[in-house]
Amino acid sequence: MVRALVILAAILASGWDVASAEESAEPVDPGVVVLEPGENLVGWLGAPLPVERLTTQFPPIETVRAWEPLSGKFYEPASLLPGQSYVFTVSGTESLQWRRPMTPVKSRVMLERGRNLVAWMGPDGWTIRQVARGIGRALVRAEWDHHEYLPVDAAVADPTLTVQRGDALWIEVRRRVNWLQPAGVMPPIVFAGEAPEPLQTAVRRDSVDVMNHFADEFGVQPDGSILTVYVATDPESLTEALERDGRETSGIYDSWYTSGGWADPSGYIVLKLEQWQPDEQGVYGEYTLGRGVLAHEYYHAIQQQMSSTDAAQWLVEGGADWAEAGVRRRDAASSLVEELADNRQSMLSGDAPPLDHAERSVDLWHYTLGALASDRLAQRSGADALLEFWRQLLPQPLGPLGRWQSRPPWQSVFRSVFGLSVDFFYAEFASWRASLAPASIRGRVVGPDGAGLPYVRITGLSPRLADDQYDWFEAYTDQSGAFELAATGGGVQLGVDLGGCELYYSASGLVPRRDDAELLSLAGADSRGLVLSLKRDHCVWQLAGVLVDHAGEPLGDTRVHAHGEGISVSAQTERGGSFAITVPVNGSYRLNVLVNSCWVYYRQGEAPGSWQEASQLQVEDHDIAGLRFQLTEGLCSTKIAGRLLDADGAGIPHAWVHASSEDGWSASARAESDGTFVIFVPGPGQYRINTSIDGCHIFYRRGAATGFHQQATQIRVSDSDVTDVSLQLAAGMCERKIRGTLLNADGTPRSGVLVYAHGLHGSSGIATSDVDGSFAIAVPERGAYRLSTYVSGCWIYHSSRGPTDWTGARQIRVSGTHVSGIEFRLPENPPAFCG
C-alpha cells in the first residue's frame, strides 16, 4: 500500500485544510477526501475558492478540471464553485488526505441539458430514488461511485444504494433544470420590531420544520442563500428593516394590509409576527398559524427559484395554499377539505366564478379554489407533478451555443406535465364542482309520542373523495322538529345528536351504532321526507359517578368514556370530578379514561384494570349512579419509547403507534415529525407495538417489522422505561395494494364503507370505499388475503360467486405487484343474509 502523504499547511481562511492521518488509515472525518495519484472526482460544497490558491498551497494537485455540459468538454476553471464537482489530478505516487468544508453555502444547482458533473449537498444516506425526486422527469441517468441509476428502472432500484454529502454525481437531463437540493441552507430571519426570545425560537423552529417537510415530501428545499425572511410587528418596522438592507419599499403598506404575508421575487419573504401566539402560560406551541404561512411562502420561493416564468394565478396561489394545507394536515392529521372548510362549500356550490377566471387577477377566492384544483391535479398525476410544472416552466437554451432562449407557455407545460389541456381540465373541474354541489336531506325528528322535537342537532357524515376521511355537515330542527341538511358527496349517514348521545338513521329505525347506519343517496328520493322517530328508551339512562385521583382528589375537565357493543359515548367531568354519561340504548357498558397515553378501565371496588378486567355495568331501564372511579398512584408513568421508520430509515411522522398486552392493557401515542414516539403504558407486562400506515397494519419485531401479530416481539416492561424500540418497515412493506369496487346487489356503488383484507396468518389492511365504490387496501406482506366488510350488523366476505361467509371467501394472492379489478358485491338484504 502506498504510504499516505501528509501535507502540513496552515488552515486557510476559506475553512478548508489538510488532515493528518496515520499510515494507511481510512479517514474518519466525512470532510476528508483521499486523493489518489491520478484523477479524482471531488464534490465542492463551500464558498468559491480560487484554483490557483489551492494548487499553490498543495503542489501535488497538478490540475483541476470542470465539465461544461453545453459543449461536452472539460475546461480549467478559475474557482471551485459550490454545488459543482471537479476532476483533481494528483502527481507522484503518494495519496493525499485533504479536508474540505462540508457545510453547504447554497442549495440551487443549474443542470444543463446533457451530462452535468455536480455535487450532492443534501443529507447523508439518501437513496438515489430520493435524490432523483428533486430533479424530476428531466432525469435520464445518474452515475456515482461506479453505480448507475435509470428512472425507467426506479421500481427495481436497489434501496441500499445511497448517496453521501459531498459525493460527485454525473447527472444527465433532457432539459435545463434548477435543482433545489435539500441542503439545509436556512434563510436568515430578520425580526423587525420587538420580538421576545421565545417567539424568535418558535419562528426558527417552524422554519426548520417546514423546510424539512419540503425535503421529506418532495426532495427539494428553497435555497436559503438567496432568500431572507422578515418577521415584522408592523409596516413601519418592516419598511425600516427593508431599507436598511437596501430593498425596495414601495407598496409595502398596501401589501401589509391586504395579505397575511408575501414572497417577493427579488428574494425575500414577509411574515407577520402576530401569526405566532403563545398560550396562557406564555409557551409557543408546536402547531402555530405561522407554520402554515411559512409553508405557503416557502412554496412561492420554490416556484420562483425553479422558474421566473409566470403562470395562472390559481396555480400560483392555489398551489401555495395546497402546500400550506399539507403542513397543517401533517401537523393535525386533518384533511385538505378541513383546512379549507371555511370557504370550500362556496367554492364547490358554484358561488365562486369558474376556475378560468382566476388566471390573471388575484382575489381571495382564487386561493381556495386554486388549492382544490391543485389537489385534483395531485390526485391525478401525483403530488410531485405540481412542482414538476414549475421545473418545466424554466426557459430553455436554444440555437448556437445555447445563446437563444425558448420560453414555453404555461398552457403547453400544463399539458406536458398533467397529460391534458388546460381547457379540458377546466371542463373536468367544473363538472366535478357540479357533482359536489350541496343537495338537501329533509325530514323531521319526533319523540316517542310523535311530537316534533325542536332545535335538535342533525349531523351528516359523507365519505370524502380519494381518501379515508369524511366530510361533516350539520343542521338543526326548527320549532316543529323539521330539518333540512345541505350536504355534498355521494351519500350521507344521518345522525340525531341529543346532547352527547347520538343515534343514527337506518331504514328500520334509529340505531345506536354508526356502522349500522344507512348511507342515504343525495340524489335519490330516499333523502326526502324522512321521519326520525325516537323510542322511549333512546338516550334516556345514565351512568353517573365521580372521577378522583389516587389521593381522592376530584379530577375535573377529564373525559370519561362508556363502551358498549359497537357503541362509544362520553362526558366531560365537572370541576368536582362528577360525570353523567347518557347511553343510547340498554345494554352492558364498560367505563374507561385516558391517563397520559394509556386507557384504564373502571373496576367496581378495585384498582383500575384492563378491558378484560373491567366491570360490566348493565343498564336496563334505569340509571346507574354512585360510581367512584379512582385512579392509583404511578398509573401510566412507565413508558415505551422509540422511533417509527420507513424502509430507507427516514422517520414516519404523525402516525399513531399503539401498545397492547395480552391481558387487555392498551396505550397509544402519536409519532413526532421525526418519527419518535413515547407511549406511557398502564403498568408492568408484555406489550406488542403496532401501527397503521395508510390502513396497513404492522407490528414491531426485533430486527424488522412484520405484518403478523404472532410474529411480533413482546416487549417486557417492569418498573423502568424501555427506550430503544425501532419500528422500521421492511422494503416493499405496505406498498402492494388490493384494488376493487364495492357494489350493492343492484350493481350501484357502495361508498363510505370499510373494506378489510385479512391475511391467512394474521396480517391485515383496511380502506374506505370511495364515492364510486372503489377501494385500495395496502397490505403489509405478500400472501393470500380474504376481503370482508361489515354492513348492517353483518360480516360479509368476497368470493368470485358473490357474497359469502369466511369459509367460502376467495383467497386473493398478492405477490410482487398490485391486484386490481376485484368486484365485491353485497347481498340484497345483509341482515337476512347473515340470518
SULSUL-V627219 format. One line per field, one symbol per residue. burial: I if it has 24 or more other C-alpha atoms within 12 Angstrom, else O. Layout:
burial = ???
This chain:
burial = OOOIIIOOOOOOOOOIIIIIIOOOOOOOOOIIIIIIIOOIIIIIIIIIIOIOOIOOOIOIIIIIIIIIIIOOOOOOOOIIIIIIIIIIIIOOOOIIIIIIIIIIIIIIIIIIIIIIIIIIIIIIOIIIIIIIIIIIIIIIIIIIOOOIIIIOOIOOOOIOIIIIIIIIIIIIIIIIIIIIIIIIIIIOIIIIOOIOOOIIOIIIIIIIIIIIIIIIIIIIIIIIIIIIIIIIIIIOIIIOIIOOOOOOIOOIOOOIOOOIIIIIIOIIIIIIIOIIIOOOOOOIOIIIIIIIIIIIIIIIIIIIIIIIIIIIIIIIIIIIIIIIIIIIIIIIIOIIIIIIOOIIIOIIIIOIOIIIOIIOOOOOIIIIIIIIIIIIIIOOOOIIIIIIIIIIIIIIOOOOOOOOOOOIOIIOIIIIIIOOOIOOIIOOIIOIIOOIIIIIIIIIIIIOOOOIIOOIIIIIIIIIIIIIIIIIIIIIIOOOIIIIIIIIIIIIIIIIIIOIIIIIIIOOIIIIIIIIIIIIIIOOOOIOOIIIIIOOIIIIIIIIIIIIIOOOOIIOOIIIIIIIOOIIIIIIIOOOIIIIIIIIIIIIIIIIIIIIIIIIIIIOOOIIIIIOOIIIIIIOOOIIOOIIIIIIOOIIIIIIIIIIIIIIIIIIIIIIIIIIIOOIIIIIIIIIIIIIIIIIIIIIIIIIIIIIIIIIIIIIIOOIIIIIIOOIIIIIIOOOIIOOIIIIIIIIIIIIIIIIIIIIOOOOIIIIIIIIIIIIOIIIIIIIIIIIIIIIIIIIIIIIIIIIIIIIIOIIIIIOOIIIIOOOIIIIIIOOOIIOOIIIIIIOOIOOOOO
